Amino acid sequence: MKLFGEKGVERLLTGIAFSAISALLLIALFIFSEGLPFIMRYGLRGFLFSSEWQPQAGQFGIFPMIVATLWVTLGAIAIGAPLGVAGAVFLTEFMPRPVMRAVKPTIELLAGIPSVVYGFIGVMVLAPLIRSTFGGPGLSLLAASIILGVMILPTVISISIDAIMAVPQSYREGSLALGATTWQTVRMVTVPAARSGIIASIILAMGRAVGETMAVIMVAGNAVKLPGSALDSVRTLTANIALEMGYATGTHRQALFATGVVLFVVVMALNSIAGLAIRQKAGRR
Amino acid sequence: MNKMLQPTTGALLLAIVLTGCGRQKTSITMAGSTAFQPFAEKLAEQYMIGHPDISITVQGGGSAVGIQSALSGAAQIGMADLVQLPPEAKDLTAVPVARDGIAVVVNPANTVAGLTMAQIRGIFNGTIRNWKDIGGADAPITVVSREAGSGTRTSFEQIVGGIALSKDALIQDSNGTIRETVANDANAVGYLSHGLLNEKIKALQADGRDCTTEAIMAGTYTLVRPIYLLVKGTGSEQITAFIDYVLSPEGQQTIKSNGLIPVK
């Protein structure tokens, strides 16, 4: 019976809390121990900056995939961030609060749609549309960016709304009392005050975009080459791992783990920057 | 709580006792080629009806996994669909149990009816880039291929010969997604297992031969790969018996009625 006393429960909960962290540590340890020896052997420069990815011929250059990942992510941000931030501003500043409270959960529901469904819509609707409108194979950087842009909307909108709501009402009242219109208040007072939260939402959305796999595999076409235009087919880092892991053995498998190391570093960096942005805001208050 | 637990525990104990008292079951694990996996499952299912003392588990993983697990003993029978087995498979006994044609497919809207091997090679190498060069409409060719390591891709490239896949080629990760991509893109060309052809795509003639079961049986259609069952050494009596079943008229009929080409 002692086990379930006050102290026992406390210890149990501590254990559970740490098990989550240790899972993260173990994953990191595993990826690095599998991937790093390969990077050492193959050479970091050859791995990161060579454009030749031919596992059968022993060539493992992921440069086209790094570039593709960056473009796809930037494209997704270019589409998702303005829409998301504008949506958040509209819902908080121009709509009555009850309406916002009804709409916000609906938007967050978007995050619950499985990514394979987004990919399916991309393949069936978006890719043919791009093919008939702009030419090219349709399965392209542009298609991936648009799909990801929609997928990150809930992250951007939801966190931006929280950030804007956290701006004290007195700021807005002060601005309005000075004769500013609602739009001027939004542009010069509310949004600047919520800036770090909004930036954090965009960086977290970038993390999501970098890590998304299924939808991207389905709509990006997965050709390993440097994209010449937005209509070209590209392969991202995540897609590379998911596509080839089923067959990979030996060095090829290690190279995929090394790809995972690169991804891990990128996503960790993005999350740390987001964390920093949020903390900065907390510190200022 | 205890009252609810009791029946469950009882049932569990009963199950353990029953299993323990039953006849000793021999279990066989098969692993490898995803192209043959559904057929192996069907064959195993039928075989187990007649042989209740044998339990067969079928796993996928791809041809490379089939070879690896047969070598390591993780599976008693490996499955591989490769034209040439890699050198590490030389210690394994390879029994061809079926054949599978690889069809070169285009969108039904495409007017091209057939290609020569040289044209297929040119398209996948990226030297032929427009359908008008090979008798079609003036439209760029969208090449669709499989990921590196796929048994279908390896076989296709080995049979056609001299393919260094164009960097512009789209990569799809299964026969099914190749079919969807080609069905959706009027300018696309890809290849997939003969058993997966349907009305949404059009199979091209290769060197003037239609990709049909008859042509593959007669050996006139050349884009064909064998499907092997791999066994380490000679294998046990039960394993040999199962492979004999797969090769029997009944087993071969199962393979045929589900879309593959029997070896006999």
Contacts between the chains, C-beta under 8 A, distances in Angstrom:
chain1	res1	chain2	res2	distance
A	54	B	148	7.4
A	55	B	148	4.9
A	55	B	149	6.9
A	56	B	148	5.8
A	56	B	149	7.6
A	123	B	180	6.7
A	123	B	181	7.9
A	123	B	184	7.1
A	124	B	184	7.5
A	127	B	184	7.0
A	128	B	184	5.9
A	128	B	185	7.8
A	131	B	185	6.5
A	137	B	142	4.5
A	137	B	170	5.9
A	137	B	185	6.6
A	137	B	187	8.0
A	137	B	188	7.5
A	138	B	184	7.8
A	138	B	185	6.4
A	139	B	170	5.8
A	139	B	181	7.1
A	217	B	173	6.8
A	218	B	177	7.6
A	221	B	170	4.2
A	221	B	171	7.3
A	222	B	147	7.7
A	222	B	170	6.3
A	222	B	171	3.8
A	222	B	172	7.2
A	222	B	173	7.9
A	223	B	167	6.4
A	223	B	168	5.9
A	223	B	169	5.8
A	223	B	170	5.6
A	223	B	171	6.3
A	224	B	167	6.5
A	224	B	171	7.6
A	225	B	167	4.2
A	225	B	168	6.7
A	233	B	168	7.3
A	233	B	170	5.2
A	235	B	171	7.0
A	242	B	173	7.8
A	243	B	147	4.6
A	243	B	171	6.5
A	243	B	173	5.1
A	244	B	147	5.4
A	244	B	148	6.1
A	244	B	149	6.2
A	246	B	61	7.1
A	246	B	62	5.3
A	246	B	65	8.0
A	246	B	149	7.5
A	246	B	173	7.9
A	247	B	62	4.9
A	247	B	63	8.0
A	247	B	64	5.3
A	247	B	65	7.9
A	247	B	147	7.1
A	247	B	148	7.2
A	247	B	149	2.8
A	247	B	150	6.4
A	248	B	149	6.5
A	249	B	64	5.6
A	249	B	68	6.5
A	252	B	148	8.0
A	252	B	149	7.3
